[in-house]
Amino acid sequence: MSVITRRNGEHREQLIDADLTDLIIGKAMIVHSYLGPGLLESVYETCLAYELKEAGLNVERQKILPVKYKAIILDNGLKMDMVIENRVVVELKCVEKSMPVHEAQLYT
């Protein structure tokens, strides 16, 4: 494992993907437990980003992923809710029940 530097200058070992995803899910559960259901997605996103940054992770919000179609590049092709450590894409959904359209969005 390699060492990365936190915002406060401390060093830590780089997390393997399973540990990283466990940490992200744990922080998401903390946010949801604290705030409860029914708020806007942007509120949960802001709070989750705060928790992840406090844990020393690199968090990018609303990151644009260009899409190439034939001879053109769509600069605003896809917008990812969060990209953590440049390795994990997080797509937030604030719904009572997951529907097939949500699964299709995740696959995209």
C-alpha positions, 0 to 999 in steps of 0.5 A, spaced: 500 500 500 502 507 498 502 512 503 497 518 501 497 525 505 491 528 508 489 535 508 492 536 515 499 533 513 498 527 516 500 520 512 496 514 512 496 508 508 492 508 501 485 504 502 484 498 498 477 498 494 473 494 499 476 498 505 474 504 501 467 502 499 466 500 506 468 507 509 463 510 504 457 506 505 459 507 513 459 515 512 453 515 508 449 511 513 451 516 518 449 522 514 442 518 513 441 516 520 443 523 523 438 527 517 433 522 516 429 521 510 425 526 506 431 531 504 433 534 497 439 529 494 443 536 494 443 536 502 445 529 503 451 530 498 453 536 501 453 532 508 456 526 505 462 530 502 463 533 508 464 526 512 468 523 507 473 530 507 473 529 514 476 522 513 481 525 509 479 522 502 479 526 496 472 528 494 470 531 487 462 533 486 458 534 480 464 531 476 463 532 468 465 526 464 465 528 457 462 523 452 464 522 445 459 521 439 462 519 433 466 525 431 463 530 436 465 530 444 459 532 448 463 536 454 457 536 459 455 528 457 454 525 464 455 528 471 457 524 476 454 526 483 461 524 487 468 521 485 472 519 491 479 518 491 479 518 483 476 511 484 469 510 486 463 513 483 457 515 488 451 516 485 446 518 490 438 517 490 433 520 495 427 515 493 423 511 498 423 505 493 428 503 488 425 503 481 428 500 474 429 507 472 434 508 477 438 502 476 438 504 469 441 510 471 446 507 475 449 502 469 450 509 465 
